[in-house]
Amino acid sequence: MKNYFRFAELGTNYRQESLGGLTTFLAMAYILAVNPLTLTLASIKGLPDSMRMDYGAVFVATALAAAVGSIVMGLLGKYPLALAPGMGLNAFFAYTVVLGSKIPWQHALGAVFISGVFFFLLTLTGLREKIINAIPVDLKHAVGAGIGLFITFIGLQESGIIVNNDATLVGLGDLTKGPTLLAIFGIVVTVIMMTRGIKGAVFFGMILTSIVGMIFNLIAVPHHLVSAVPSLKPTFGAVFSSFGDSSFWSTSMVGIILTFLFVDFFDNAGTLVAVANQAGLMKDNKLPNAGRALLSDSIATIVGSILGTSTTTSYIESSAGVASGAKTGFASLVTAGLFILSLFFFPLLAVITSSVTAPALIIVGVLMVSSLGKIDWTRFEIAVPAFLTMIAMPLSYSIATGIAVGFIFYPITMIVKGRIKEVNPIMYFFFVIFILYFILR
C-alpha cells in the first residue's frame, strides 16, 4: 500500500493520510442530509407522492455514490480528492427538472445516467479536455457564481428568511418564527466557525443547530442512534424504467442532459486542478494520471444514477483534508470508508430539517460566488454574458436557463466587438443548441 501510493516519495504516512481523509469527510458530511432533503423536495408542501423520491433510499444512494466515487478516485487517480452528489446539480435535478418542468424523477435519473455515459466516453476519447478548454474561463467562473447565488436563494427560501410576495415577487419573511430563528442561529454559528478557520465548520454548524433545535422543541429528538440500513429498493434501477417511456425522448431532455454534462464538466476538472495544486502534485503545470482521475466522476455518476441520486462530482471540501496533510489517494479511501460507515447512522438524519440545512446551502453559496472576482468585468463583451449567466439562474430558478442565456450572448458580443477569431467553434455549436433549447422547450 505504501509503495502503491508512493508514501515515501511524497513524504506522507498512514496517520497523515487518515487524518486528511477524516477531515475531508467531516467537511462534506453535510451532503448526507442535504442531498436527501433536496432530491425529495422535502421543503415543498402539497406535492403528490409520485413526485417525491424515497428519503431513506436517497440517503443510501448518496453515501454509496460518494464511497464509489472516492474509491475510484483513490485507486485510479491516486489523488486526495473525495466525490459525492454535487451541490447545485442536485438543486437543478429537484427544483428545475422535477418541480419546474414536471418531469418524473425517474426521467431525471435517466438524464443523469446518459450524461454520465457521455462523460465517460468523452473522457476516454480526450474530447472532454478540448471542450473544457473551448469554454471561456470567464463564463466558467460565471456559472460557478450563478449556481452559488441559486443555492443561496434556495437556502434563504427554505429557512423562511425570504418568502413569496405578490407585490414584489419576493420579500422578507417573519423573522420571529421558531424555525426561521433556528436557521438564523445556524447561519451565525457557521459563519463564526468558518471565519475562525475551523475545519468541518459546515458540518459542525449543522450539529449545533440541531442540538439547539431539540432543546427548544423545534426538532424531534431521535429515539435511536444506530439502525439497519434503509432499503434502496424504491430508487435502485428506477433509471432504466424511463428509457422505455416515449415521453422521455423529448427535445427538452436534450437541454437537461447538456446542463448535467456541462456543469459537471468543468466543476470536476477545476476542483481536481485546485486540490492537486494545493497538495503540490502538479508537475510542469500538468496533472499526472489526469485521465484516470477524470474517469472517476463519470463512473460514480453512472453508478449513482442507478442507485438513485443526482450527478456525483469532486468536492472542493477535499482541500480541507489536504490542509490536514493528505497527499495521496489513500485519504480518499479513508473518506469512502467513513461514508459506508455512515449508512448505519440513518436515525440521526431525523434531526436534520430545512432549518438545519439552509445555513449549509447559504454558506456553500458564499464559497461558490467567490469566483466572481476572477471575471474580467472591465471588458463589456465579457461582462454582459457573464452577468446574464449569473443573474438568470436564481431569477429564472433554473441553472440551465442561466447557462443558455450566457452562451447565447457570448458569441454575439464577441462578434460585434470584432473578436470573432477568439471564439472557439465549439461555442458556436453551443449557441445553436441553446437557441433551439429556448425554441423547443
Solvent accessible surface area in square Angstrom, and as a share of the most:
residue,aa,sasa,rsa
1,M,121,0.54
2,K,111,0.47
3,N,142,0.73
4,Y,99,0.37
5,F,3,0.01
6,R,84,0.31
7,F,7,0.03
8,A,102,0.79
9,E,114,0.51
10,L,38,0.19
11,G,52,0.50
12,T,14,0.08
13,N,75,0.38
14,Y,86,0.33
15,R,187,0.68
16,Q,45,0.20
17,E,0,0.00
18,S,44,0.28
19,L,78,0.39
20,G,0,0.00
21,G,1,0.01
22,L,74,0.37
23,T,11,0.06
24,T,7,0.04
25,F,24,0.10
26,L,46,0.23
27,A,8,0.06
28,M,0,0.00
29,A,4,0.03
30,Y,3,0.01
31,I,0,0.00
32,L,13,0.07
33,A,4,0.03
34,V,2,0.01
35,N,0,0.00
36,P,0,0.00
37,L,29,0.14
38,T,10,0.06
39,L,3,0.02
40,T,8,0.04
41,L,1,0.00
42,A,40,0.31
43,S,35,0.22
44,I,49,0.25
45,K,169,0.72
46,G,81,0.77
47,L,33,0.17
48,P,74,0.46
49,D,124,0.64
50,S,86,0.55
51,M,32,0.14
52,R,63,0.23
53,M,8,0.04
54,D,61,0.32
55,Y,58,0.22
56,G,10,0.09
57,A,0,0.00
58,V,0,0.00
59,F,3,0.01
60,V,5,0.03
61,A,0,0.00
62,T,0,0.00
63,A,0,0.00
64,L,48,0.24
65,A,0,0.00
66,A,0,0.00
67,A,2,0.02
68,V,45,0.26
69,G,0,0.00
70,S,0,0.00
71,I,62,0.31
72,V,24,0.14
73,M,0,0.00
74,G,0,0.00
75,L,75,0.38
76,L,64,0.32
77,G,1,0.01
78,K,47,0.20
79,Y,7,0.03
80,P,6,0.04
81,L,0,0.00
82,A,1,0.01
83,L,0,0.00
84,A,0,0.00
85,P,0,0.00
86,G,2,0.02
87,M,23,0.10
88,G,1,0.01
89,L,2,0.01
90,N,2,0.01
91,A,5,0.04
92,F,1,0.00
93,F,0,0.00
94,A,0,0.00
95,Y,6,0.02
96,T,16,0.09
97,V,0,0.00
98,V,4,0.02
99,L,34,0.17
100,G,53,0.51
101,S,59,0.38
102,K,139,0.59
103,I,20,0.10
104,P,64,0.40
105,W,20,0.07
106,Q,51,0.23
107,H,14,0.06
108,A,0,0.00
109,L,0,0.00
110,G,0,0.00
111,A,0,0.00
112,V,0,0.00
113,F,35,0.15
114,I,27,0.14
115,S,3,0.02
116,G,0,0.00
117,V,51,0.29
118,F,99,0.41
119,F,2,0.01
120,F,58,0.24
121,L,90,0.45
122,L,26,0.13
123,T,12,0.07
124,L,104,0.52
125,T,93,0.54
126,G,28,0.27
127,L,81,0.41
128,R,0,0.00
129,E,62,0.28
130,K,129,0.55
131,I,34,0.17
132,I,18,0.09
133,N,118,0.61
134,A,6,0.05
135,I,3,0.02
136,P,22,0.14
137,V,87,0.50
138,D,20,0.10
139,L,1,0.01
140,K,37,0.16
141,H,39,0.18
142,A,0,0.00
143,V,0,0.00
144,G,15,0.15
145,A,0,0.00
146,G,0,0.00
147,I,5,0.03
148,G,0,0.00
149,L,55,0.28
150,F,0,0.00
151,I,2,0.01
152,T,26,0.15
153,F,42,0.18
154,I,5,0.03
155,G,0,0.00
156,L,46,0.23
157,Q,71,0.31
158,E,37,0.16
159,S,4,0.03
160,G,18,0.18
161,I,22,0.11
162,I,35,0.18
163,V,62,0.36
164,N,117,0.60
165,N,56,0.29
166,D,138,0.71
167,A,94,0.73
168,T,88,0.51
169,L,146,0.72
170,V,66,0.38
171,G,18,0.17
172,L,121,0.60
173,G,14,0.13
174,D,70,0.36
175,L,66,0.33
176,T,107,0.62
177,K,120,0.51
178,G,24,0.23
179,P,73,0.46
180,T,5,0.03
181,L,93,0.46
182,L,6,0.03
183,A,0,0.00
184,I,52,0.26
185,F,73,0.31
186,G,0,0.00
187,I,31,0.16
188,V,78,0.45
189,V,21,0.12
190,T,2,0.01
191,V,65,0.37
192,I,99,0.50
193,M,21,0.09
194,M,65,0.29
195,T,111,0.65
196,R,192,0.70
197,G,54,0.52
198,I,80,0.40
199,K,95,0.40
200,G,6,0.06
201,A,3,0.02
202,V,12,0.07
203,F,48,0.20
204,F,69,0.29
205,G,2,0.02
206,M,10,0.04
207,I,71,0.36
208,L,74,0.37
209,T,0,0.00
210,S,4,0.03
211,I,77,0.39
212,V,35,0.20
213,G,0,0.00
214,M,46,0.20
215,I,118,0.60
216,F,135,0.56
217,N,136,0.70
218,L,73,0.36
219,I,9,0.05
220,A,79,0.61
221,V,97,0.56
222,P,29,0.18
223,H,170,0.76
224,H,124,0.55
225,L,112,0.56
226,V,87,0.50
227,S,41,0.27
228,A,87,0.67
229,V,56,0.32
230,P,25,0.16
231,S,71,0.46
232,L,34,0.17
233,K,174,0.74
234,P,63,0.39
235,T,0,0.00
236,F,117,0.49
237,G,23,0.22
238,A,18,0.14
239,V,0,0.00
240,F,99,0.41
241,S,74,0.48
242,S,1,0.01
243,F,52,0.22
244,G,77,0.74
245,D,57,0.29
246,S,97,0.63
247,S,72,0.46
248,F,1,0.00
249,W,155,0.54
250,S,46,0.30
251,T,75,0.44
252,S,35,0.22
253,M,8,0.03
254,V,79,0.45
255,G,3,0.03
256,I,10,0.05
257,I,24,0.12
258,L,32,0.16
259,T,1,0.00
260,F,1,0.00
261,L,20,0.10
262,F,9,0.04
263,V,6,0.03
264,D,1,0.00
265,F,4,0.02
266,F,25,0.10
267,D,46,0.24
268,N,0,0.00
269,A,17,0.13
270,G,42,0.40
271,T,10,0.06
272,L,2,0.01
273,V,65,0.37
274,A,47,0.36
275,V,2,0.01
276,A,0,0.00
277,N,98,0.50
278,Q,87,0.39
279,A,13,0.10
280,G,61,0.59
281,L,16,0.08
282,M,45,0.20
283,K,117,0.49
284,D,137,0.71
285,N,133,0.68
286,K,148,0.63
287,L,32,0.16
288,P,45,0.29
289,N,62,0.32
290,A,29,0.22
291,G,39,0.38
292,R,126,0.46
293,A,0,0.00
294,L,8,0.04
295,L,27,0.13
296,S,0,0.00
297,D,0,0.00
298,S,0,0.00
299,I,48,0.24
300,A,0,0.00
301,T,1,0.00
302,I,35,0.18
303,V,44,0.25
304,G,0,0.00
305,S,0,0.00
306,I,41,0.21
307,L,18,0.09
308,G,0,0.00
309,T,0,0.00
310,S,0,0.00
311,T,2,0.01
312,T,0,0.00
313,T,3,0.02
314,S,4,0.03
315,Y,11,0.04
316,I,83,0.42
317,E,27,0.12
318,S,0,0.00
319,S,34,0.22
320,A,20,0.16
321,G,0,0.00
322,V,15,0.08
323,A,66,0.51
324,S,22,0.14
325,G,15,0.15
326,A,1,0.01
327,K,62,0.26
328,T,1,0.01
329,G,0,0.00
330,F,32,0.13
331,A,4,0.03
332,S,2,0.01
333,L,38,0.19
334,V,33,0.19
335,T,1,0.01
336,A,1,0.00
337,G,37,0.36
338,L,40,0.20
339,F,0,0.00
340,I,73,0.37
341,L,98,0.49
342,S,13,0.08
343,L,13,0.06
344,F,91,0.38
345,F,77,0.32
346,F,50,0.21
347,P,22,0.14
348,L,69,0.34
349,L,19,0.10
350,A,67,0.52
351,V,12,0.07
352,I,22,0.11
353,T,47,0.27
354,S,33,0.21
355,S,7,0.05
356,V,0,0.00
357,T,2,0.01
358,A,0,0.00
359,P,3,0.02
360,A,2,0.01
361,L,9,0.05
362,I,16,0.08
363,I,11,0.06
364,V,11,0.06
365,G,0,0.00
366,V,88,0.51
367,L,80,0.40
368,M,48,0.22
369,V,33,0.19
370,S,81,0.52
371,S,19,0.12
372,L,44,0.22
373,G,74,0.71
374,K,137,0.58
375,I,9,0.05
376,D,53,0.27
377,W,103,0.36
378,T,127,0.74
379,R,109,0.40
380,F,157,0.65
381,E,13,0.06
382,I,10,0.05
383,A,15,0.11
384,V,29,0.17
385,P,0,0.00
386,A,0,0.00
387,F,95,0.39
388,L,47,0.24
389,T,0,0.00
390,M,15,0.07
391,I,50,0.26
392,A,15,0.12
393,M,0,0.00
394,P,16,0.10
395,L,142,0.70
396,S,50,0.32
397,Y,57,0.22
398,S,7,0.04
399,I,0,0.00
400,A,2,0.02
401,T,18,0.10
402,G,0,0.00
403,I,0,0.00
404,A,0,0.00
405,V,30,0.17
406,G,0,0.00
407,F,1,0.00
408,I,18,0.09
409,F,79,0.33
410,Y,10,0.04
411,P,2,0.01
412,I,74,0.38
413,T,20,0.12
414,M,1,0.01
415,I,79,0.40
416,V,126,0.72
417,K,124,0.53
418,G,60,0.58
419,R,33,0.12
420,I,91,0.46
421,K,196,0.83
422,E,102,0.46
423,V,7,0.04
424,N,57,0.29
425,P,101,0.63
426,I,49,0.25
427,M,0,0.00
428,Y,68,0.26
429,F,117,0.49
430,F,16,0.07
431,F,56,0.24
432,V,80,0.46
433,I,35,0.18
434,F,4,0.02
435,I,59,0.30
436,L,80,0.40
437,Y,26,0.10
438,F,69,0.29
439,I,120,0.61
440,L,93,0.46
441,R,156,0.57
